[in-house]
């Protein structure tokens, strides 16, 4: 693990593994290097790429600032790309896909972009994000009710109540509550596109690099509708569905499509 500095002085923890062209992986909500898909993604891709995983600000071994702005997270990703050699492929999942897309549209040196299921809501196939949701979550966090904030988020993303109850008894629960304060960060990124309205056609025109937009064949209709819609508004996008996959995509199922799109040969196991 290495620590690098973002533009505002925030310390960002970065891991590097593998060989080949640089690829930066961007995690989704509540995930970081020690908790989430980052390690397994890096292992699956390391035969083809030099994979950089990092703790987004406020998570794991990275520090944070007193206030949040999406541009600061873009700056963090820029610092990781600089550590990777000055340009890189960027692959983001869930809200990490939304952050990667935002960074690409703001001109970061991203050669190719891969996005898996940015959690947008573009029609009436799912209830949109309530206007008062983020203020209520911030209020819970301000009162120190981290577990309540995590429960609010789990309900928002439609985790069944019985599973939420069981998760509170599992060893991973303290890891989730430890990063609960970063949940408003992710919602700030994705919130404008969770209103049940069509995506803006000119919002990401700066993301002109070849882009692979993926979803899972077993993901819910609202997620797949949004993924298709996103591919339709991006300047240079390819849309692909991974059969049998859900929002919790398996790295081995994703790797062949990702490697093919990024122009690296797939080696036989």
Helices and strands as residue ranges (DSSP letters): E 2-5, E 11-18, E 21-26, H 38-45, E 49-54, H 70-83, E 88-93, H 95-105, E 110-116, H 133-142, H 146-156, H 161-167, H 173-178, G 180-182, H 183-190, G 191-193, E 211-216, H 221-233, E 237-242, H 251-261
